[in-house]
Amino acid sequence: MIISLALTNTVLISTPSPLPPPHPIVLGISGASGLLYAVRTIKFLLRAEYAIELVASKATYQVWQAEQNIRMPAQMSKQEQFWREQAQEWGGQLTCHAAANVGARIASGSFRTLGMVVIPCSMSTVAKIANGLSSDLLERTADVHLKERRPLVIVPRETPFSLIHLRNLTTLAEAGTHVVPAIPAWYHHPQTIEDLVDFVVARALDQLGIDCMSLQRWQGAEP
Ligand SMILES: Cc1cc2nc3c(=O)[nH]c(=O)nc-3n(C[C@H](O)[C@H](O)[C@H](O)COP(=O)(O)O)c2cc1C
């Protein structure tokens, strides 16, 4: 009896096994202006040792060319290096998927994630997600996040908005999407373009409960 109690106690006080690593975050990048938003998101998530599953739409290639005169490699084998160089970050885990590969693991609801952020999000991608088109991997993965009721955050970038844009954004908000427009604030006294961009990135990641940036948060006004 004494022996069996001793054994039971041994089991009860055994050290717990280490927590499994957190699920990855899906990062969708679409062909809206402001690819720096995506680059800064990658930088901060990787620096905080998050795993990222990245998918960029076809139009992203053209926007890189127009905004930075940079050619984004078409070969998927070169994309991890490309995004890491842009972000200047070598930690964390980054897996890049081709937009055409609708059979990638992130296309399935059985692949667990912490959530998905589409940054920047074009009006075309807004429309396609709002209407459930799933015509490429980015759209399909966003659709999966909605059906699985996992967090989906979009950072739309367009101005002005047409009634159609607003209706599609409303549809997404009604379906549970967090809509975080690329509209920076000024109360944190931004000094650089990165300060402005980082405010938007931090507010987008806030929606996933991720606080991995040194954002100067509002502490209240002096009376
Ligand atoms: C340089 C450049 C900048 C663009 N900026 C925007 C933008 O800010 N917002 C937007 O909705 N579309 C923008 N577009 C248009 C989209 O890239 C286009 O609608 C494309 O079909 C979007 O495809 P995607 O949503 O699959 O990425 C831009 C295109 C180019 C070439």
The ligand as an SDF file (V2000), in Angstrom:
LIG
                    3D

 31 33  0  0  0  0  0  0  0  0999 V2000
    2.4490   49.9150  -58.1560 C   0  0  0  0  0  0  0  0  0  0  0  0
    1.0720   49.4090  -57.8740 C   0  0  0  0  0  0  0  0  0  0  0  0
    0.4220   49.8400  -56.7480 C   0  0  0  0  0  0  0  0  0  0  0  0
   -0.8670   49.4030  -56.4560 C   0  0  0  0  0  0  0  0  0  0  0  0
   -1.4620   49.8340  -55.3110 N   0  0  0  0  0  0  0  0  0  0  0  0
   -2.6870   49.3630  -54.9790 C   0  0  0  0  0  0  0  0  0  0  0  0
   -3.2770   49.7400  -53.7260 C   0  0  0  0  0  0  0  0  0  0  0  0
   -2.7200   50.4730  -52.9270 O   0  0  0  0  0  0  0  0  0  0  0  0
   -4.4880   49.2160  -53.4380 N   0  0  0  0  0  0  0  0  0  0  0  0
   -5.1470   48.3600  -54.2800 C   0  0  0  0  0  0  0  0  0  0  0  0
   -6.2420   47.9090  -53.9260 O   0  0  0  0  0  0  0  0  0  0  0  0
   -4.6020   47.9910  -55.4660 N   0  0  0  0  0  0  0  0  0  0  0  0
   -3.3910   48.4760  -55.8310 C   0  0  0  0  0  0  0  0  0  0  0  0
   -2.8130   48.0870  -57.0310 N   0  0  0  0  0  0  0  0  0  0  0  0
   -3.5840   47.2500  -57.9550 C   0  0  0  0  0  0  0  0  0  0  0  0
   -3.4770   45.7620  -57.6090 C   0  0  0  0  0  0  0  0  0  0  0  0
   -2.1330   45.3420  -57.6350 O   0  0  0  0  0  0  0  0  0  0  0  0
   -4.3190   44.9540  -58.6070 C   0  0  0  0  0  0  0  0  0  0  0  0
   -5.6960   45.2220  -58.3990 O   0  0  0  0  0  0  0  0  0  0  0  0
   -4.0540   43.4700  -58.5310 C   0  0  0  0  0  0  0  0  0  0  0  0
   -4.9040   42.7990  -59.4180 O   0  0  0  0  0  0  0  0  0  0  0  0
   -4.2650   42.9540  -57.1440 C   0  0  0  0  0  0  0  0  0  0  0  0
   -4.1340   41.5570  -57.1380 O   0  0  0  0  0  0  0  0  0  0  0  0
   -4.0400   40.7480  -55.7670 P   0  0  0  0  0  0  0  0  0  0  0  0
   -5.1170   41.2820  -54.8950 O   0  0  0  0  0  0  0  0  0  0  0  0
   -4.2700   39.3420  -56.1540 O   0  0  0  0  0  0  0  0  0  0  0  0
   -2.6990   40.9770  -55.2110 O   0  0  0  0  0  0  0  0  0  0  0  0
   -1.5160   48.5220  -57.3440 C   0  0  0  0  0  0  0  0  0  0  0  0
   -0.8400   48.0840  -58.4810 C   0  0  0  0  0  0  0  0  0  0  0  0
    0.4350   48.5240  -58.7440 C   0  0  0  0  0  0  0  0  0  0  0  0
    1.1570   48.0250  -59.9710 C   0  0  0  0  0  0  0  0  0  0  0  0
  1  2  1  0
  2  3  1  0
  2 30  2  0
  3  4  2  0
  4  5  1  0
  4 28  1  0
  5  6  2  0
  6  7  1  0
  6 13  1  0
  7  8  2  0
  7  9  1  0
  9 10  1  0
 10 11  2  0
 10 12  1  0
 12 13  2  0
 13 14  1  0
 14 15  1  0
 14 28  1  0
 15 16  1  0
 16 17  1  0
 16 18  1  0
 18 19  1  0
 18 20  1  0
 20 21  1  0
 20 22  1  0
 22 23  1  0
 23 24  1  0
 24 25  2  0
 24 26  1  0
 24 27  1  0
 28 29  2  0
 29 30  1  0
 30 31  1  0
M  END
$$$$
